[in-house]
């Protein structure tokens, strides 16, 4: 089984994702209950920030483990991991 940057904190990562999932379910409930638009948008903003924070944490874990390990090993794999991380950062910035 592969070990990833988040593996050591997997329980915390899953807990965080469950909280975000709860926020999304809350959004569904708000719409079902015809909640005022601005209140729904406020919750959308909070959910978006939670996902962005989660993504940054995942990226940090990836850089400190997967990318750092590849760089230590050197060769083409190091360049591939750096390029992969750069592309992931670009996707995050564009979204």
C-alpha positions as YAML, in Angstrom:
chain: A
units: angstrom
residues:
- id: 1
  name: UNK
  ca: [0.00, 0.00, 0.00]
- id: 2
  name: UNK
  ca: [1.32, 3.45, -0.92]
- id: 3
  name: UNK
  ca: [2.16, 5.99, 1.76]
- id: 4
  name: UNK
  ca: [1.09, 9.52, 0.93]
- id: 5
  name: UNK
  ca: [1.72, 12.83, 2.69]
- id: 6
  name: UNK
  ca: [-1.62, 12.68, 4.47]
- id: 7
  name: UNK
  ca: [-1.38, 9.01, 5.50]
- id: 8
  name: UNK
  ca: [-0.07, 9.77, 9.00]
- id: 9
  name: UNK
  ca: [-2.99, 12.17, 9.59]
- id: 10
  name: UNK
  ca: [-5.63, 10.22, 7.69]
- id: 11
  name: UNK
  ca: [-8.17, 10.33, 10.54]
- id: 12
  name: UNK
  ca: [-7.87, 14.12, 10.78]
- id: 13
  name: UNK
  ca: [-8.15, 14.46, 7.00]
- id: 14
  name: UNK
  ca: [-11.29, 12.34, 6.94]
- id: 15
  name: UNK
  ca: [-12.77, 14.26, 9.86]
- id: 16
  name: UNK
  ca: [-12.20, 17.52, 8.01]
- id: 17
  name: UNK
  ca: [-13.82, 16.14, 4.85]
- id: 18
  name: UNK
  ca: [-16.84, 14.99, 6.86]
- id: 19
  name: UNK
  ca: [-17.24, 18.52, 8.24]
- id: 20
  name: UNK
  ca: [-17.15, 19.89, 4.69]
- id: 21
  name: UNK
  ca: [-19.65, 17.23, 3.62]
- id: 22
  name: UNK
  ca: [-21.87, 18.41, 6.47]
- id: 23
  name: UNK
  ca: [-21.60, 21.98, 5.21]
- id: 24
  name: UNK
  ca: [-22.70, 20.86, 1.73]
- id: 25
  name: UNK
  ca: [-25.63, 18.92, 3.20]
- id: 26
  name: UNK
  ca: [-26.49, 22.08, 5.14]
- id: 27
  name: UNK
  ca: [-26.60, 23.97, 1.85]
- id: 28
  name: UNK
  ca: [-29.00, 21.41, 0.42]
- id: 29
  name: UNK
  ca: [-31.18, 21.72, 3.49]
- id: 30
  name: UNK
  ca: [-31.14, 25.51, 3.27]
- id: 31
  name: UNK
  ca: [-32.36, 25.38, -0.33]
- id: 32
  name: UNK
  ca: [-35.02, 22.77, 0.53]
- id: 33
  name: UNK
  ca: [-36.23, 25.08, 3.32]
- id: 34
  name: UNK
  ca: [-36.25, 28.16, 1.04]
- id: 35
  name: UNK
  ca: [-33.64, 29.97, 3.12]
- id: 36
  name: UNK
  ca: [-32.92, 33.60, 2.21]
- id: 37
  name: UNK
  ca: [-30.46, 33.83, -0.72]
- id: 38
  name: UNK
  ca: [-27.81, 35.83, 1.15]
- id: 39
  name: UNK
  ca: [-27.77, 33.30, 3.97]
- id: 40
  name: UNK
  ca: [-27.24, 30.48, 1.45]
- id: 41
  name: UNK
  ca: [-24.46, 32.47, -0.24]
- id: 42
  name: UNK
  ca: [-22.80, 33.05, 3.13]
- id: 43
  name: UNK
  ca: [-22.76, 29.29, 3.69]
- id: 44
  name: UNK
  ca: [-21.43, 28.73, 0.14]
- id: 45
  name: UNK
  ca: [-18.57, 31.10, 0.94]
- id: 46
  name: UNK
  ca: [-17.78, 29.25, 4.19]
- id: 47
  name: UNK
  ca: [-17.84, 25.89, 2.39]
- id: 48
  name: UNK
  ca: [-15.62, 27.20, -0.40]
- id: 49
  name: UNK
  ca: [-13.09, 28.51, 2.13]
- id: 50
  name: UNK
  ca: [-13.12, 25.16, 3.94]
- id: 51
  name: UNK
  ca: [-12.38, 23.32, 0.69]
- id: 52
  name: UNK
  ca: [-9.64, 25.79, -0.23]
- id: 53
  name: UNK
  ca: [-8.04, 25.38, 3.17]
- id: 54
  name: UNK
  ca: [-8.25, 21.61, 2.82]
- id: 55
  name: UNK
  ca: [-6.63, 21.78, -0.63]
- id: 56
  name: UNK
  ca: [-3.78, 23.92, 0.67]
- id: 57
  name: UNK
  ca: [-3.16, 21.46, 3.50]
- id: 58
  name: UNK
  ca: [-3.12, 18.56, 1.03]
- id: 59
  name: UNK
  ca: [-0.71, 20.44, -1.23]
- id: 60
  name: UNK
  ca: [1.58, 21.21, 1.69]
- id: 61
  name: UNK
  ca: [1.58, 17.54, 2.72]
- id: 62
  name: UNK
  ca: [2.32, 16.53, -0.87]
- id: 63
  name: UNK
  ca: [5.22, 18.95, -1.19]
- id: 64
  name: UNK
  ca: [6.73, 17.94, 2.15]
- id: 65
  name: UNK
  ca: [6.48, 14.22, 1.50]
- id: 66
  name: UNK
  ca: [6.01, 13.03, -2.07]
- id: 67
  name: UNK
  ca: [7.88, 15.85, -3.78]
- id: 68
  name: UNK
  ca: [10.62, 16.05, -1.15]
- id: 69
  name: UNK
  ca: [11.16, 12.26, -1.37]
- id: 70
  name: UNK
  ca: [11.34, 12.41, -5.17]
- id: 71
  name: UNK
  ca: [13.86, 15.26, -5.04]
- id: 72
  name: UNK
  ca: [15.99, 13.31, -2.56]
- id: 73
  name: UNK
  ca: [15.99, 10.36, -4.98]
- id: 74
  name: UNK
  ca: [16.78, 12.62, -7.93]
- id: 75
  name: UNK
  ca: [16.46, 11.76, -11.60]
- id: 76
  name: UNK
  ca: [13.46, 12.12, -13.86]
- id: 77
  name: UNK
  ca: [11.04, 11.25, -11.07]
- id: 78
  name: UNK
  ca: [12.01, 14.43, -9.21]
- id: 79
  name: UNK
  ca: [11.31, 16.60, -12.24]
- id: 80
  name: UNK
  ca: [8.03, 14.77, -12.85]
- id: 81
  name: UNK
  ca: [6.86, 15.33, -9.26]
- id: 82
  name: UNK
  ca: [7.77, 19.02, -9.42]
- id: 83
  name: UNK
  ca: [5.90, 19.44, -12.70]
- id: 84
  name: UNK
  ca: [2.91, 17.54, -11.31]
- id: 85
  name: UNK
  ca: [2.81, 19.75, -8.21]
- id: 86
  name: UNK
  ca: [3.14, 22.89, -10.32]
- id: 87
  name: UNK
  ca: [0.22, 21.81, -12.49]
- id: 88
  name: UNK
  ca: [-1.88, 21.07, -9.41]
- id: 89
  name: UNK
  ca: [-1.11, 24.52, -7.99]
- id: 90
  name: UNK
  ca: [-2.09, 26.10, -11.32]
- id: 91
  name: UNK
  ca: [-5.43, 24.23, -11.23]
- id: 92
  name: UNK
  ca: [-6.05, 25.42, -7.67]
- id: 93
  name: UNK
  ca: [-5.30, 29.03, -8.57]
- id: 94
  name: UNK
  ca: [-7.59, 28.95, -11.62]
- id: 95
  name: UNK
  ca: [-10.53, 27.46, -9.74]
...
